[in-house]
Amino acid sequence: MQTVNFAKSYLTFRIDTEKKPPLTVTHKPPFSLNNARIPIECRCVITEKATGHVESFVLGASCKTEQVGVPAAIWLEPNADFCPIFSADRYLHLKTYAQAGTEMELYPPGRGSQSDRQSGRIDETFDHVRIDVDSCSGEALVSAREIVEAVLANETLVARTELDNARYRALIEYPVKTINANERDWIYQTDTGPILFPDLSGDPTSLLTGLELAYSAFNCPDWIEWIVRVRTPVADNVHVYHYSKPVRTNSTNQIVRIP
């Protein structure tokens, strides 16, 4: 079967201020050009059953907000954890500051503020975006024993989780990072993320903005539990983004070994 080789899959977004004014920055870029290459951590492909319409989304690895190429003071203050999500023509940028709901002034001044969930069109925002998903052959592991033995042999593993409702079918593929294995009782359990958690209750136009980050865990082929990143109260009128919302869904889970 074909699967994603996440070790060789990247997204790259290019900002060239000589061609297009920046729409996603909160500081003056030190240079007019930058290509940001980011490993892909998850791919989510959603198909609308009635029409056959397919939307594909990729999640980039998290990084920190920064200035590129400066002689000092690289990290922006206040700093944010930054996770990009891209489809073929749109993007969703998730930023996690010390407090949920933080907004920053866009650069140049007068462009308004940037929320911690910024979305828009690629062609209006970036000079170019490349999404390079590397495919390779893999072997689906059928039994718990096969999975445990592959874990203990340090095989490269990819998980595939399918979600299904009356309107949509979603295939979520992601590298297996942390996984538990028990060769006495032949038990395994993934514990990996962050990955994309789709909201399959809305219209196709809301699929991108409905995506959330989550960690996932499963120990069998037919259900999965998520712990979803949501606004979480920590004091009066103070919220943070935290993986605090547990969700259980029926699913079809596979673990694939990459030779």
N, C-alpha and C positions, 0 to 999 in steps of 0.2 A: 504494500500500500504506500501511497505518497503521503508525506507529512512535512511539517515545517522544520527546517534546520535552523533553530534560533541562534546558534553560535555564529551564523553567517548572514543573519537578517538584520537590516538596518533601515531606519528612516533618516533622511537628511533634509533639513529645511534651510533655504538660502535667503538671506536678507541682503539687498543691495540698495542702499539709500540713494545712490545716483540714478537708479531706475524707478524706485517706488518708495514713497515715504513710509517709515515704519509705523505699524498700527498696534504692535504688541509690546513695545519697550517702555520702560518707566525712567530711563536715563538716556543721556546723549551717547550714542555708540561711539567708542574711541576711533573706530575705523568704519569706512563706508560699506565694507563687504564682510560677510561671515557665513560659513557653511557649518551648521551644527549637525554632526552625525551622532545618532542615538541608537543603541541596540533596541530591537523590538522584543517586548516581553510577552506579548499576547496578540493573537489575531481572533477576531470575532466576526463571523460571517452570518448574516441574518437574511433569510429568504421569506418573502411574503408568499404564502402558498397559493392564493387565488390568482395572482398575477405572474408569479415566477420572478418578480423583481428581487434583485440581490444587492445588499449593501455590505461592504467589507470595511472593518475598522481595525486599526492597529494601535497598540499602546506602546509608547516609548518608555524606556527606563527612566526612573526619577533622577533628577540632578538638582543643583542649587542655583539660585539666581546669582548672576555674575556679570562682571565687565571683562571683556576679552582683550588680552594683549596689553593691559595697563602695567606700569612699573610697580604699583602698590595698590592696596585697597581693592582687591579683586572682588570680594564678596559684597553684594548689595546689602544695605541696611535700611529697613528691616529685611531680613533674608527669608526666602520662601523655598519650600520644596516644590519642584516643578515637574509635572507629568504631562506630556503631550499625547493627544489622541488625534489620529487623522483618518479620514475617509478619502475617497478618490477626489473630492472637490471641497471638503470642508474640514475644519479643525475645531477641537475643544481643548483648551489649555486649563489645567487644574493647578492651582497654587495653594499651598498650605502654609499659612503664616502662624504665628504664635496664637492668634485668635481668629476664629471663623468670622467671615464677613468683612475682613480687612480690604479696603480699596486703596489703590495707589494712583497718583496722578500720572497720566500718560505723557510721554515726550513726543513732540515738543509741547510746552504748556499751551493750554487752551483746547486740547483735544478731548478733554473730559477725563474720567477716571476708569481704571481697569478693575473689574471685579475679580474674585478668586475663581470664577468660572467664566472664562472668556471664549466665545465662539465666533466663527465667521467663515467667509469664503477664502479658499486658498488663493485664487487668482487676484483677489483684492488686497491681500496681505503680504504675500511672499513673492520674491522673484522666481522661485522654483521650489518644488517639493518632490523628492524621490522616495518611493517606498519600494525597497528591495527585499522581497520575501524569498528566501532560498528554499527550494523544495528538494527533498531527497527521499530515497526509499526507506521504509521502516517496516518493522515486524510487530504486529499486534500481539501482545501477551495475553493469553486467554485465562490462565489459572492464577490463583493467588501464589502458588508455588513458583511459577515462572517469574512473577513480578518480584517476589522476595529474592530469588536467586539472582535476578538482574540487578537489584539494588545492591546486594552484597558483593557483586562482581564489579561495581562502579560503572555500570553501563549508562550511556546517555539516554535519558527517558523524556518523552513528550506525552502530556495528557491531552485527551480529547473529550470534551463534555458537550453533549447535545441536550438542548432544552426545546420543548415543544408545547405549543398551545394551539387553539383553534385557528389562529391567524398566521403565526410565524413558526419557523424552525430556525434555531440558532446553533451554530457549531463554534465552540470556543476551544482554541488550541493554545497551549502554553507549556513552557519547559517545567519539568518536575525538579524543583530545587530541594527543599527539605522533604524527606519521606521516611516513615518509620517502617521497620521490617522485623519480623519475628519468625525465625526458621524452625522453632520448636512447634508452634501452632499454625504456621503458615498464614500469618496475618500481616497485612500491610495497611498503611494509612498515609495519604498525602497530607501535606501542610504547606501550601505554597502560594505565592502571590508577590505583589499585587497583580491581579488580572482584571479583565473587564467583566462587569456584571450588568447584563442588559435588562432594560425595562421593556417587556414585550406586550404591554397593555396599550401603547399609544399608536399614533399614525406613523407611517414611514418617515415623515419629515421631522419627527421628534426622537428618532432612534439614537442619533448622535448625542444630543443634549441630555437624553435620559440615561446615558451610561454612567455607572459608578465604579469605583475601585473596590476590590474585595480580595480577601484571602479565601481559599477554598480547601476543603478536606473531604475525601471520600475513602471508603475502605471496601467498596463493593461496586458492581456495575450499574446499579439502578437508582441510587439517590446520592445527593451531595449536600453538604452544609457550607454556607458562606458566612463570613463575618465582614460586614459591609462598612465602608468608610462613610460616616454621616456626621452632620452637626450634632455635637454631644454637649449637654450642659455640664459645666464643672463648678459653677457658682452662680449667684444671682446675676442675670443679664450677661453672663460670660459663657460663650460656647467655643469649643475647639472642634477640629475635624479629627475623628478617631474611628478606628475599626471597632465598632461597638454594637452593631445591629446584626444579630444572628438570623439567618434565613435558611430554611430547609426546602429543597425542591426535588421533585422527581427528575431523573435525568438518565442518560445513557453515557457511561464513563468507560473510557479505554485508556490503557497505558501502552505506548508504542516504544519499542526499542530501536534506536538508530545504530546500525552496525558500525 
